[in-house]
Amino acid sequence: MADLIVFRCPQTGMNVQTHLEKQQIPEGRSFESFVCPACTRIHFIDLASGQPMNRER
């Protein structure tokens, strides 16, 4: 089963929906990579907050 997540693309500023397959998250790992349908680049999304990785993280 998959969950639908929504995040804001850092390149375009658009809200993007994507499916996240349910799986066990390894200890200490909170980011997952996604190919963004808005800009076709790879973004790393924090699974706990749904926010994309930025330069501060």
C-alpha distance matrix in Angstrom:
0.0 3.8 7.0 10.1 13.1 16.7 19.5 23.1 24.2 27.2 29.0 28.8 28.1 25.6 22.4 19.5 15.9 13.3 9.6 8.7 6.3 6.2 9.3 12.7 15.1 18.5 21.4 23.2 20.7 19.5 19.4 17.0 18.4 17.3 19.3 20.5 20.7 23.7 25.9 24.2 24.8 22.7 22.1 21.1 19.1 19.5 16.1 18.1 19.9 18.2 21.7 22.7 24.9 28.6 31.9 32.3 29.2
3.8 0.0 3.8 6.6 9.5 13.0 15.8 19.4 20.4 23.5 25.2 25.0 24.3 21.8 18.7 15.8 12.3 9.6 5.9 5.3 4.3 5.6 9.2 12.7 14.2 17.8 20.6 21.8 19.0 17.3 16.7 14.3 15.5 14.1 16.1 16.9 17.2 20.1 22.4 20.9 21.5 19.5 18.7 17.9 15.8 16.5 13.4 15.6 17.0 14.9 18.2 19.1 21.6 25.2 28.6 29.2 26.2
7.0 3.8 0.0 3.8 6.3 10.0 13.0 16.7 18.3 21.3 23.4 23.1 21.9 19.5 16.1 13.7 10.2 8.4 5.6 5.1 6.4 6.9 10.6 13.4 14.2 17.9 20.2 21.0 18.3 15.9 15.5 13.6 15.1 13.7 16.0 16.1 16.6 19.0 21.4 20.6 21.0 19.0 17.5 16.6 13.9 14.3 11.3 13.0 13.9 11.9 15.4 16.9 19.6 23.0 26.6 26.9 24.2
10.1 6.6 3.8 0.0 3.8 6.8 10.2 13.7 15.4 18.7 20.6 19.9 18.6 16.0 12.6 10.2 6.7 5.8 4.6 6.2 8.9 10.3 13.7 16.5 16.6 20.3 22.4 22.6 19.7 16.9 15.8 13.9 14.7 12.6 14.4 13.7 13.9 15.8 18.6 18.3 18.9 17.5 16.0 15.8 13.0 14.1 11.8 13.6 13.4 10.7 13.9 15.2 18.4 21.6 25.3 25.8 23.5
13.1 9.5 6.3 3.8 0.0 3.8 6.7 10.4 12.4 15.4 17.7 17.3 15.7 13.6 10.1 8.2 5.7 5.6 6.2 6.8 10.3 11.6 14.4 16.6 15.9 19.3 21.0 20.7 17.7 14.6 13.3 11.9 12.8 11.0 13.1 12.1 13.0 14.3 16.8 16.9 17.0 15.4 13.3 12.9 9.9 10.9 9.2 11.0 10.2 7.2 10.1 11.6 15.0 18.0 21.7 22.2 20.0
16.7 13.0 10.0 6.8 3.8 0.0 3.8 7.0 9.5 12.7 15.0 14.1 12.2 10.0 6.5 5.4 4.5 6.5 8.8 10.1 13.8 15.3 17.9 19.9 18.8 22.0 23.4 22.5 19.6 16.2 14.5 13.5 13.7 11.6 13.0 11.0 11.8 12.1 14.7 15.6 15.8 14.9 12.6 12.9 10.0 11.5 11.0 12.5 10.5 7.1 8.9 10.4 14.1 16.4 20.2 20.9 19.4
19.5 15.8 13.0 10.2 6.7 3.8 0.0 3.8 6.4 9.1 11.8 11.5 9.5 8.3 5.6 5.4 6.7 8.4 11.2 11.9 15.7 17.2 19.2 20.8 19.0 21.8 22.9 21.4 18.5 15.1 13.0 12.4 12.3 10.6 12.0 9.7 11.3 11.0 12.9 14.2 13.7 12.8 10.0 10.5 8.0 9.8 10.6 12.1 9.6 6.1 6.2 7.0 10.8 12.9 16.6 17.5 16.3
23.1 19.4 16.7 13.7 10.4 7.0 3.8 0.0 3.8 6.2 8.8 8.2 5.8 5.5 4.4 5.9 8.9 11.1 14.3 15.3 19.1 20.8 22.7 24.3 22.2 24.6 25.6 23.7 20.8 17.5 15.1 14.8 14.0 12.3 12.8 9.8 11.4 9.7 11.2 13.5 12.9 12.9 10.2 11.5 9.9 12.1 13.7 15.0 12.1 9.0 7.6 7.4 10.9 11.8 15.4 16.6 16.2
24.2 20.4 18.3 15.4 12.4 9.5 6.4 3.8 0.0 3.8 5.5 5.6 5.1 5.5 6.3 6.5 9.9 11.5 14.9 16.0 19.6 21.8 23.4 25.0 22.9 25.0 26.2 24.2 21.1 18.1 15.1 14.4 12.7 10.8 10.5 7.4 9.2 7.3 7.8 10.2 9.5 10.0 8.0 10.4 10.1 13.0 15.0 17.0 14.5 11.3 9.5 7.7 10.5 11.2 14.4 16.4 16.1
27.2 23.5 21.3 18.7 15.4 12.7 9.1 6.2 3.8 0.0 3.8 5.9 5.5 8.0 9.5 10.3 13.6 14.9 18.2 18.8 22.3 24.3 25.4 26.6 24.0 25.7 26.6 24.1 21.2 18.5 15.5 15.4 13.7 12.7 12.5 10.0 12.3 10.1 9.3 11.8 10.1 10.6 8.4 10.6 10.9 13.5 16.3 17.9 15.3 12.7 9.9 7.5 9.1 8.6 11.3 13.7 14.0
29.0 25.2 23.4 20.6 17.7 15.0 11.8 8.8 5.5 3.8 0.0 3.8 6.0 8.3 10.9 11.4 14.9 16.1 19.6 20.6 24.0 26.4 27.6 29.1 26.7 28.3 29.4 27.0 24.0 21.5 18.2 17.6 15.2 13.7 12.4 9.7 11.4 8.6 6.9 10.0 8.7 10.6 9.7 12.7 13.7 16.8 19.4 21.3 18.9 16.1 13.5 10.9 12.2 11.4 13.5 16.4 17.0
28.8 25.0 23.1 19.9 17.3 14.1 11.5 8.2 5.6 5.9 3.8 0.0 3.8 5.4 8.8 9.9 13.6 15.6 19.3 20.9 24.5 27.0 28.6 30.4 28.3 30.3 31.6 29.4 26.3 23.5 20.4 19.5 17.3 15.1 13.6 10.2 10.7 7.1 6.9 10.6 10.7 12.9 12.1 15.2 15.5 18.5 20.6 22.5 19.8 16.8 14.7 12.7 14.9 14.4 16.8 19.3 19.9
28.1 24.3 21.9 18.6 15.7 12.2 9.5 5.8 5.1 5.5 6.0 3.8 0.0 3.8 6.7 9.0 12.8 15.3 18.9 20.4 24.1 26.2 28.0 29.6 27.5 29.7 30.6 28.4 25.5 22.4 19.7 19.3 17.7 15.8 15.1 11.6 12.4 9.2 9.9 13.4 13.2 14.6 12.8 15.2 14.6 17.1 19.2 20.5 17.4 14.7 12.5 11.5 14.0 13.6 16.3 18.2 18.8
25.6 21.8 19.5 16.0 13.6 10.0 8.3 5.5 5.5 8.0 8.3 5.4 3.8 0.0 3.8 6.1 9.8 12.7 16.4 18.4 22.1 24.4 26.6 28.6 26.8 29.4 30.7 28.9 25.8 22.6 19.9 19.0 17.5 14.9 14.0 10.3 10.2 7.2 9.4 12.5 13.3 14.7 13.2 15.6 14.7 17.3 18.7 20.3 17.4 14.2 13.1 12.4 15.6 16.0 19.1 20.9 20.9
22.4 18.7 16.1 12.6 10.1 6.5 5.6 4.4 6.3 9.5 10.9 8.8 6.7 3.8 0.0 3.8 6.8 10.1 13.6 15.6 19.3 21.3 23.8 25.8 24.3 27.2 28.5 27.0 24.0 20.6 18.3 17.3 16.4 13.8 13.8 10.4 10.3 8.6 11.4 13.8 14.4 15.0 13.1 14.9 13.1 15.4 16.2 17.6 14.8 11.6 11.2 11.5 15.1 16.2 19.7 21.0 20.5
19.5 15.8 13.7 10.2 8.2 5.4 5.4 5.9 6.5 10.3 11.4 9.9 9.0 6.1 3.8 0.0 3.8 6.6 10.3 12.6 16.2 18.6 21.0 23.4 22.2 25.0 26.8 25.6 22.3 19.2 16.7 15.0 13.8 10.8 10.6 7.5 7.3 6.9 9.9 11.4 12.4 12.7 11.3 13.2 11.7 14.4 14.8 16.9 14.8 11.1 11.5 11.2 14.8 16.6 20.1 21.7 20.7
15.9 12.3 10.2 6.7 5.7 4.5 6.7 8.9 9.9 13.6 14.9 13.6 12.8 9.8 6.8 3.8 0.0 3.8 7.0 9.8 13.2 15.6 18.4 21.1 20.4 23.6 25.6 25.0 21.7 18.7 16.5 14.5 13.8 10.7 11.1 8.9 8.5 9.5 12.7 13.2 14.3 14.0 12.8 14.0 12.1 14.4 13.8 16.0 14.6 10.9 12.5 12.8 16.4 18.7 22.4 23.7 22.2
13.3 9.6 8.4 5.8 5.6 6.5 8.4 11.1 11.5 14.9 16.1 15.6 15.3 12.7 10.1 6.6 3.8 0.0 3.8 6.6 9.9 12.7 15.4 18.2 17.8 20.9 23.3 23.0 19.5 16.9 14.7 12.1 11.4 8.3 9.1 8.2 8.3 10.6 13.2 12.5 13.5 12.5 11.8 12.7 11.0 13.5 12.5 15.3 14.7 11.1 13.0 12.9 16.1 19.0 22.5 23.9 21.9
9.6 5.9 5.6 4.6 6.2 8.8 11.2 14.3 14.9 18.2 19.6 19.3 18.9 16.4 13.6 10.3 7.0 3.8 0.0 3.8 6.4 9.4 12.3 15.5 15.7 19.0 21.7 22.0 18.6 16.4 14.6 11.8 11.9 9.4 11.0 11.2 11.4 14.2 16.5 15.3 16.1 14.5 13.9 14.0 12.2 14.0 12.0 14.9 15.2 12.1 14.7 15.0 17.8 21.1 24.6 25.7 23.2
8.7 5.3 5.1 6.2 6.8 10.1 11.9 15.3 16.0 18.8 20.6 20.9 20.4 18.4 15.6 12.6 9.8 6.6 3.8 0.0 3.8 6.3 8.8 11.8 11.9 15.3 18.0 18.5 15.2 13.2 11.9 9.2 10.3 9.1 11.7 12.6 13.8 16.6 18.3 16.9 16.9 14.5 13.5 12.6 10.6 11.9 9.3 12.3 13.5 10.9 13.8 14.2 16.5 20.1 23.4 24.2 21.3
6.3 4.3 6.4 8.9 10.3 13.8 15.7 19.1 19.6 22.3 24.0 24.5 24.1 22.1 19.3 16.2 13.2 9.9 6.4 3.8 0.0 3.8 6.2 9.8 11.0 14.3 17.4 18.6 15.6 14.4 13.6 10.9 12.2 11.5 14.0 15.6 16.7 19.7 21.3 19.4 19.4 16.9 16.3 15.1 13.6 14.4 11.5 14.3 16.2 14.1 17.1 17.4 19.3 23.0 26.2 26.9 23.7
6.2 5.6 6.9 10.3 11.6 15.3 17.2 20.8 21.8 24.3 26.4 27.0 26.2 24.4 21.3 18.6 15.6 12.7 9.4 6.3 3.8 0.0 3.8 7.1 9.0 12.5 15.4 17.1 14.6 13.5 13.8 11.9 14.2 14.2 17.1 18.7 20.0 22.8 24.4 22.7 22.4 19.6 18.4 16.6 14.6 14.5 11.0 13.1 15.6 14.4 17.7 18.6 20.2 24.0 27.1 27.3 23.9
9.3 9.2 10.6 13.7 14.4 17.9 19.2 22.7 23.4 25.4 27.6 28.6 28.0 26.6 23.8 21.0 18.4 15.4 12.3 8.8 6.2 3.8 0.0 3.8 6.2 9.3 12.5 14.6 12.3 12.3 12.9 11.3 13.9 14.9 18.0 20.1 21.9 24.7 25.8 23.9 23.1 19.9 18.8 16.5 15.1 14.5 11.3 13.4 16.5 15.8 18.7 19.3 20.2 24.0 26.7 26.8 23.2
12.7 12.7 13.4 16.5 16.6 19.9 20.8 24.3 25.0 26.6 29.1 30.4 29.6 28.6 25.8 23.4 21.1 18.2 15.5 11.8 9.8 7.1 3.8 0.0 3.8 6.3 9.2 11.8 10.4 11.0 12.6 12.0 15.2 16.9 20.3 22.4 24.6 27.2 28.0 26.2 24.9 21.4 20.1 17.2 15.8 14.5 11.5 12.9 16.4 16.5 19.2 19.9 20.3 24.0 26.4 26.1 22.3
15.1 14.2 14.2 16.6 15.9 18.8 19.0 22.2 22.9 24.0 26.7 28.3 27.5 26.8 24.3 22.2 20.4 17.8 15.7 11.9 11.0 9.0 6.2 3.8 0.0 3.8 6.5 8.4 6.6 7.3 9.3 9.5 13.0 15.3 19.0 20.9 23.6 25.8 26.3 24.7 23.0 19.4 17.7 14.5 13.1 11.5 9.0 10.4 13.9 14.3 16.5 17.1 17.0 20.6 22.9 22.4 18.6
18.5 17.8 17.9 20.3 19.3 22.0 21.8 24.6 25.0 25.7 28.3 30.3 29.7 29.4 27.2 25.0 23.6 20.9 19.0 15.3 14.3 12.5 9.3 6.3 3.8 0.0 3.8 6.3 5.6 8.1 10.3 11.1 14.4 17.3 20.8 23.1 26.0 28.2 28.2 26.5 24.4 20.6 19.1 15.7 15.0 13.2 11.6 12.8 16.3 17.0 18.6 18.7 17.9 21.3 23.0 22.4 18.6
21.4 20.6 20.2 22.4 21.0 23.4 22.9 25.6 26.2 26.6 29.4 31.6 30.6 30.7 28.5 26.8 25.6 23.3 21.7 18.0 17.4 15.4 12.5 9.2 6.5 3.8 0.0 3.8 5.6 8.2 11.3 13.1 16.6 19.7 23.3 25.3 28.4 30.2 30.2 28.8 26.4 22.6 20.6 17.0 16.2 13.7 12.5 12.6 16.1 17.6 18.9 19.3 18.2 21.1 22.5 21.3 17.6
23.2 21.8 21.0 22.6 20.7 22.5 21.4 23.7 24.2 24.1 27.0 29.4 28.4 28.9 27.0 25.6 25.0 23.0 22.0 18.5 18.6 17.1 14.6 11.8 8.4 6.3 3.8 0.0 3.8 6.4 9.4 12.1 15.4 18.7 22.3 24.0 27.3 28.8 28.5 27.4 24.6 20.9 18.7 14.9 14.3 11.7 11.6 11.6 14.6 16.2 16.8 17.0 15.3 18.0 19.0 17.7 14.0
20.7 19.0 18.3 19.7 17.7 19.6 18.5 20.8 21.1 21.2 24.0 26.3 25.5 25.8 24.0 22.3 21.7 19.5 18.6 15.2 15.6 14.6 12.3 10.4 6.6 5.6 5.6 3.8 0.0 3.8 6.0 8.3 11.6 14.9 18.5 20.3 23.6 25.2 24.9 23.7 21.1 17.4 15.2 11.5 11.1 9.1 8.9 10.1 12.9 13.7 14.4 14.2 12.8 15.9 17.5 16.8 13.0
19.5 17.3 15.9 16.9 14.6 16.2 15.1 17.5 18.1 18.5 21.5 23.5 22.4 22.6 20.6 19.2 18.7 16.9 16.4 13.2 14.4 13.5 12.3 11.0 7.3 8.1 8.2 6.4 3.8 0.0 3.8 6.9 10.4 13.2 16.9 18.1 21.4 22.7 22.7 21.9 19.5 16.0 13.3 9.5 8.2 5.5 5.5 6.6 9.2 10.0 10.8 11.1 10.4 13.7 15.8 15.1 11.4
19.4 16.7 15.5 15.8 13.3 14.5 13.0 15.1 15.1 15.5 18.2 20.4 19.7 19.9 18.3 16.7 16.5 14.7 14.6 11.9 13.6 13.8 12.9 12.6 9.3 10.3 11.3 9.4 6.0 3.8 0.0 3.8 6.8 9.8 13.3 14.6 18.1 19.4 19.1 18.2 15.7 12.1 9.5 5.8 5.2 4.4 5.7 8.3 9.7 9.2 9.4 8.6 7.9 11.5 13.9 14.0 10.5
17.0 14.3 13.6 13.9 11.9 13.5 12.4 14.8 14.4 15.4 17.6 19.5 19.3 19.0 17.3 15.0 14.5 12.1 11.8 9.2 10.9 11.9 11.3 12.0 9.5 11.1 13.1 12.1 8.3 6.9 3.8 0.0 3.8 6.6 10.3 12.2 15.4 17.3 17.2 15.7 13.6 10.0 8.2 5.3 5.4 6.6 6.8 10.3 11.7 9.9 10.8 9.5 9.6 13.3 16.0 16.8 13.6
18.4 15.5 15.1 14.7 12.8 13.7 12.3 14.0 12.7 13.7 15.2 17.3 17.7 17.5 16.4 13.8 13.8 11.4 11.9 10.3 12.2 14.2 13.9 15.2 13.0 14.4 16.6 15.4 11.6 10.4 6.8 3.8 0.0 3.8 7.0 9.3 12.7 14.6 14.0 12.2 10.0 6.4 5.6 4.4 6.3 9.1 9.9 13.5 14.1 11.7 11.8 9.5 9.8 13.0 15.6 17.3 14.5
17.3 14.1 13.7 12.6 11.0 11.6 10.6 12.3 10.8 12.7 13.7 15.1 15.8 14.9 13.8 10.8 10.7 8.3 9.4 9.1 11.5 14.2 14.9 16.9 15.3 17.3 19.7 18.7 14.9 13.2 9.8 6.6 3.8 0.0 3.8 6.0 9.0 11.3 11.3 9.4 8.2 5.5 5.4 6.3 7.3 10.8 11.2 14.8 14.9 11.7 12.1 9.9 11.4 14.4 17.3 19.3 16.9
19.3 16.1 16.0 14.4 13.1 13.0 12.0 12.8 10.5 12.5 12.4 13.6 15.1 14.0 13.8 10.6 11.1 9.1 11.0 11.7 14.0 17.1 18.0 20.3 19.0 20.8 23.3 22.3 18.5 16.9 13.3 10.3 7.0 3.8 0.0 3.8 6.4 8.9 8.5 5.9 5.6 4.5 6.5 9.0 10.5 14.1 14.8 18.4 18.0 14.6 14.6 12.0 13.6 15.9 18.6 21.1 19.3
20.5 16.9 16.1 13.7 12.1 11.0 9.7 9.8 7.4 10.0 9.7 10.2 11.6 10.3 10.4 7.5 8.9 8.2 11.2 12.6 15.6 18.7 20.1 22.4 20.9 23.1 25.3 24.0 20.3 18.1 14.6 12.2 9.3 6.0 3.8 0.0 3.8 5.4 5.7 4.9 5.5 6.0 6.7 9.8 10.6 14.3 15.3 18.4 17.3 13.6 13.3 11.0 13.2 15.2 18.1 20.6 19.3
20.7 17.2 16.6 13.9 13.0 11.8 11.3 11.4 9.2 12.3 11.4 10.7 12.4 10.2 10.3 7.3 8.5 8.3 11.4 13.8 16.7 20.0 21.9 24.6 23.6 26.0 28.4 27.3 23.6 21.4 18.1 15.4 12.7 9.0 6.4 3.8 0.0 3.8 5.8 5.3 7.9 9.4 10.5 13.6 13.9 17.5 18.1 21.1 19.9 16.1 16.1 14.3 16.8 18.6 21.6 24.1 22.9
23.7 20.1 19.0 15.8 14.3 12.1 11.0 9.7 7.3 10.1 8.6 7.1 9.2 7.2 8.6 6.9 9.5 10.6 14.2 16.6 19.7 22.8 24.7 27.2 25.8 28.2 30.2 28.8 25.2 22.7 19.4 17.3 14.6 11.3 8.9 5.4 3.8 0.0 3.8 6.0 8.3 10.5 11.1 14.4 14.7 18.2 19.3 22.0 20.1 16.4 15.8 13.9 16.5 17.6 20.5 23.0 22.5
25.9 22.4 21.4 18.6 16.8 14.7 12.9 11.2 7.8 9.3 6.9 6.9 9.9 9.4 11.4 9.9 12.7 13.2 16.5 18.3 21.3 24.4 25.8 28.0 26.3 28.2 30.2 28.5 24.9 22.7 19.1 17.2 14.0 11.3 8.5 5.7 5.8 3.8 0.0 3.9 5.5 8.7 9.9 13.6 14.9 18.6 20.2 23.0 21.3 17.7 16.5 13.8 15.7 16.3 18.7 21.7 21.3
24.2 20.9 20.6 18.3 16.9 15.6 14.2 13.5 10.2 11.8 10.0 10.6 13.4 12.5 13.8 11.4 13.2 12.5 15.3 16.9 19.4 22.7 23.9 26.2 24.7 26.5 28.8 27.4 23.7 21.9 18.2 15.7 12.2 9.4 5.9 4.9 5.3 6.0 3.9 0.0 3.8 6.8 9.3 12.9 14.7 18.5 19.8 23.0 21.9 18.3 17.5 14.7 16.2 17.4 19.7 22.8 21.9
24.8 21.5 21.0 18.9 17.0 15.8 13.7 12.9 9.5 10.1 8.7 10.7 13.2 13.3 14.4 12.4 14.3 13.5 16.1 16.9 19.4 22.4 23.1 24.9 23.0 24.4 26.4 24.6 21.1 19.5 15.7 13.6 10.0 8.2 5.6 5.5 7.9 8.3 5.5 3.8 0.0 3.8 6.5 10.1 12.5 16.3 18.1 21.2 20.2 17.0 15.7 12.4 13.2 14.3 16.3 19.5 18.5
22.7 19.5 19.0 17.5 15.4 14.9 12.8 12.9 10.0 10.6 10.6 12.9 14.6 14.7 15.0 12.7 14.0 12.5 14.5 14.5 16.9 19.6 19.9 21.4 19.4 20.6 22.6 20.9 17.4 16.0 12.1 10.0 6.4 5.5 4.5 6.0 9.4 10.5 8.7 6.8 3.8 0.0 3.8 6.8 9.7 13.3 15.0 18.3 17.8 14.8 13.7 10.4 10.8 12.7 14.9 17.7 16.1
22.1 18.7 17.5 16.0 13.3 12.6 10.0 10.2 8.0 8.4 9.7 12.1 12.8 13.2 13.1 11.3 12.8 11.8 13.9 13.5 16.3 18.4 18.8 20.1 17.7 19.1 20.6 18.7 15.2 13.3 9.5 8.2 5.6 5.4 6.5 6.7 10.5 11.1 9.9 9.3 6.5 3.8 0.0 3.8 6.3 9.9 12.1 15.1 14.2 11.4 10.0 6.6 7.3 9.5 12.3 14.7 13.0
21.1 17.9 16.6 15.8 12.9 12.9 10.5 11.5 10.4 10.6 12.7 15.2 15.2 15.6 14.9 13.2 14.0 12.7 14.0 12.6 15.1 16.6 16.5 17.2 14.5 15.7 17.0 14.9 11.5 9.5 5.8 5.3 4.4 6.3 9.0 9.8 13.6 14.4 13.6 12.9 10.1 6.8 3.8 0.0 3.8 6.7 9.1 12.1 11.8 9.7 8.6 5.7 5.4 8.7 11.5 13.1 10.6
19.1 15.8 13.9 13.0 9.9 10.0 8.0 9.9 10.1 10.9 13.7 15.5 14.6 14.7 13.1 11.7 12.1 11.0 12.2 10.6 13.6 14.6 15.1 15.8 13.1 15.0 16.2 14.3 11.1 8.2 5.2 5.4 6.3 7.3 10.5 10.6 13.9 14.7 14.9 14.7 12.5 9.7 6.3 3.8 0.0 3.8 6.0 8.8 8.3 5.9 5.6 4.3 5.8 9.5 12.8 13.6 11.0
19.5 16.5 14.3 14.1 10.9 11.5 9.8 12.1 13.0 13.5 16.8 18.5 17.1 17.3 15.4 14.4 14.4 13.5 14.0 11.9 14.4 14.5 14.5 14.5 11.5 13.2 13.7 11.7 9.1 5.5 4.4 6.6 9.1 10.8 14.1 14.3 17.5 18.2 18.6 18.5 16.3 13.3 9.9 6.7 3.8 0.0 3.8 5.5 5.6 5.2 5.4 6.1 6.7 10.2 13.2 13.0 9.9
16.1 13.4 11.3 11.8 9.2 11.0 10.6 13.7 15.0 16.3 19.4 20.6 19.2 18.7 16.2 14.8 13.8 12.5 12.0 9.3 11.5 11.0 11.3 11.5 9.0 11.6 12.5 11.6 8.9 5.5 5.7 6.8 9.9 11.2 14.8 15.3 18.1 19.3 20.2 19.8 18.1 15.0 12.1 9.1 6.0 3.8 0.0 3.8 5.7 5.4 7.8 9.2 10.4 13.9 17.0 16.7 13.5
18.1 15.6 13.0 13.6 11.0 12.5 12.1 15.0 17.0 17.9 21.3 22.5 20.5 20.3 17.6 16.9 16.0 15.3 14.9 12.3 14.3 13.1 13.4 12.9 10.4 12.8 12.6 11.6 10.1 6.6 8.3 10.3 13.5 14.8 18.4 18.4 21.1 22.0 23.0 23.0 21.2 18.3 15.1 12.1 8.8 5.5 3.8 0.0 3.8 6.0 8.3 10.8 11.8 14.8 17.7 16.6 13.6
19.9 17.0 13.9 13.4 10.2 10.5 9.6 12.1 14.5 15.3 18.9 19.8 17.4 17.4 14.8 14.8 14.6 14.7 15.2 13.5 16.2 15.6 16.5 16.4 13.9 16.3 16.1 14.6 12.9 9.2 9.7 11.7 14.1 14.9 18.0 17.3 19.9 20.1 21.3 21.9 20.2 17.8 14.2 11.8 8.3 5.6 5.7 3.8 0.0 3.8 5.4 8.8 10.4 13.0 16.2 15.0 12.8
18.2 14.9 11.9 10.7 7.2 7.1 6.1 9.0 11.3 12.7 16.1 16.8 14.7 14.2 11.6 11.1 10.9 11.1 12.1 10.9 14.1 14.4 15.8 16.5 14.3 17.0 17.6 16.2 13.7 10.0 9.2 9.9 11.7 11.7 14.6 13.6 16.1 16.4 17.7 18.3 17.0 14.8 11.4 9.7 5.9 5.2 5.4 6.0 3.8 0.0 3.8 6.7 9.4 12.3 15.9 15.6 13.5
21.7 18.2 15.4 13.9 10.1 8.9 6.2 7.6 9.5 9.9 13.5 14.7 12.5 13.1 11.2 11.5 12.5 13.0 14.7 13.8 17.1 17.7 18.7 19.2 16.5 18.6 18.9 16.8 14.4 10.8 9.4 10.8 11.8 12.1 14.6 13.3 16.1 15.8 16.5 17.5 15.7 13.7 10.0 8.6 5.6 5.4 7.8 8.3 5.4 3.8 0.0 3.8 6.6 8.8 12.4 12.3 10.7
22.7 19.1 16.9 15.2 11.6 10.4 7.0 7.4 7.7 7.5 10.9 12.7 11.5 12.4 11.5 11.2 12.8 12.9 15.0 14.2 17.4 18.6 19.3 19.9 17.1 18.7 19.3 17.0 14.2 11.1 8.6 9.5 9.5 9.9 12.0 11.0 14.3 13.9 13.8 14.7 12.4 10.4 6.6 5.7 4.3 6.1 9.2 10.8 8.8 6.7 3.8 0.0 3.8 6.3 10.1 11.0 9.5
24.9 21.6 19.6 18.4 15.0 14.1 10.8 10.9 10.5 9.1 12.2 14.9 14.0 15.6 15.1 14.8 16.4 16.1 17.8 16.5 19.3 20.2 20.2 20.3 17.0 17.9 18.2 15.3 12.8 10.4 7.9 9.6 9.8 11.4 13.6 13.2 16.8 16.5 15.7 16.2 13.2 10.8 7.3 5.4 5.8 6.7 10.4 11.8 10.4 9.4 6.6 3.8 0.0 3.8 7.0 8.0 6.1
28.6 25.2 23.0 21.6 18.0 16.4 12.9 11.8 11.2 8.6 11.4 14.4 13.6 16.0 16.2 16.6 18.7 19.0 21.1 20.1 23.0 24.0 24.0 24.0 20.6 21.3 21.1 18.0 15.9 13.7 11.5 13.3 13.0 14.4 15.9 15.2 18.6 17.6 16.3 17.4 14.3 12.7 9.5 8.7 9.5 10.2 13.9 14.8 13.0 12.3 8.8 6.3 3.8 0.0 3.8 5.5 5.6
31.9 28.6 26.6 25.3 21.7 20.2 16.6 15.4 14.4 11.3 13.5 16.8 16.3 19.1 19.7 20.1 22.4 22.5 24.6 23.4 26.2 27.1 26.7 26.4 22.9 23.0 22.5 19.0 17.5 15.8 13.9 16.0 15.6 17.3 18.6 18.1 21.6 20.5 18.7 19.7 16.3 14.9 12.3 11.5 12.8 13.2 17.0 17.7 16.2 15.9 12.4 10.1 7.0 3.8 0.0 3.8 5.5
32.3 29.2 26.9 25.8 22.2 20.9 17.5 16.6 16.4 13.7 16.4 19.3 18.2 20.9 21.0 21.7 23.7 23.9 25.7 24.2 26.9 27.3 26.8 26.1 22.4 22.4 21.3 17.7 16.8 15.1 14.0 16.8 17.3 19.3 21.1 20.6 24.1 23.0 21.7 22.8 19.5 17.7 14.7 13.1 13.6 13.0 16.7 16.6 15.0 15.6 12.3 11.0 8.0 5.5 3.8 0.0 3.8
29.2 26.2 24.2 23.5 20.0 19.4 16.3 16.2 16.1 14.0 17.0 19.9 18.8 20.9 20.5 20.7 22.2 21.9 23.2 21.3 23.7 23.9 23.2 22.3 18.6 18.6 17.6 14.0 13.0 11.4 10.5 13.6 14.5 16.9 19.3 19.3 22.9 22.5 21.3 21.9 18.5 16.1 13.0 10.6 11.0 9.9 13.5 13.6 12.8 13.5 10.7 9.5 6.1 5.6 5.5 3.8 0.0
